[in-house]
Amino acid sequence: MVFSAGRRAVMLGPRRNGGGWRFSSTEAQGQKPVSPHVGFYRTFTRPVAKVLLMATFTYQLAYWGWVKLEKEEIKRSRSAEIEVLEKQLGDLTKKDVKP
């Protein structure tokens, strides 16, 4: 049996582990060999992409946590400053009212 893509299927026979037929396709003789450059990218593109995506995700998660902690720290410092200023304002207004 010959496929239109230049490959032929070879029927190998039933499997020993429970029956069924398996098929194996082999490349036609006239095709040129794959360059090592292309082979490298075929082999390592998916793992490198996974690593880059996981690194990006980890960085974004750490950055989000850092920003959240920074906002909480700023909010606390501003709240403390507002309390000090309100206390100073209260002390100043009490002094003006008594005399």
C-alpha positions in Angstrom: 0.0 0.0 0.0 1.5 3.4 -1.1 0.4 6.7 0.4 0.4 9.9 -1.7 2.9 11.6 0.7 5.7 9.4 -0.5 5.5 6.9 2.4 4.5 3.2 2.3 2.9 1.3 5.0 4.2 -2.1 6.1 1.9 -4.5 7.8 3.8 -6.4 10.5 1.2 -8.9 11.7 -0.7 -9.4 14.9 0.8 -8.5 18.2 1.7 -11.1 20.7 0.3 -9.1 23.6 -3.4 -9.3 22.8 -3.9 -9.3 19.1 -4.5 -6.5 16.6 -2.4 -5.3 13.7 0.3 -2.7 13.9 1.4 -0.6 11.0 4.8 1.0 10.5 5.6 3.6 7.9 9.0 3.9 6.3 10.3 6.8 4.3 10.6 6.6 0.6 14.2 6.1 -0.8 14.2 9.4 -2.7 13.9 11.9 0.2 16.9 13.9 1.3 18.2 13.4 4.9 17.1 15.8 7.7 19.8 18.3 8.6 21.2 18.3 12.2 20.0 21.8 12.6 16.4 20.9 11.9 16.7 17.7 14.0 17.9 19.7 17.0 14.9 22.0 16.8 12.5 19.1 16.3 14.0 17.5 19.4 14.4 20.4 21.8 11.8 23.0 20.8 9.0 21.6 23.0 11.2 21.2 26.2 12.7 24.6 25.8 9.3 26.2 25.3 8.0 24.4 28.4 11.0 25.6 30.5 10.5 29.2 29.2 6.8 29.2 30.0 7.4 27.8 33.5 10.1 30.4 34.1 7.8 33.2 32.9 5.0 31.9 35.1 7.3 31.6 38.1 8.6 35.1 37.6 5.1 36.6 37.2 4.0 34.8 40.4 7.0 36.1 42.4 6.5 39.6 40.9 2.8 39.6 41.8 3.6 38.5 45.4 6.3 41.2 45.7 3.9 44.0 44.4 1.2 42.8 46.8 3.6 43.0 49.8 4.9 46.4 48.6 1.3 47.8 48.5 0.5 46.4 51.9 3.7 48.0 53.3 3.0 51.4 51.7 -0.6 51.2 53.0 0.5 50.5 56.5 3.1 53.3 56.5 0.6 55.8 55.2 -2.0 54.7 57.7 0.5 55.2 60.5 1.5 58.6 59.2 -2.2 59.6 59.0 -2.7 58.6 62.6 0.3 60.6 63.7 -0.9 63.7 61.8 -4.5 63.3 63.1 -3.1 63.2 66.7 -1.1 66.3 66.0 -4.1 68.0 64.6 -6.2 67.0 67.6 -3.6 68.3 70.0 -3.3 71.6 68.1 -7.1 72.1 67.9 -7.5 71.4 71.7 -4.9 74.0 72.5 -6.7 76.6 70.4 -10.1 75.9 71.9 -9.1 76.3 75.6 -7.7 79.9 75.7 
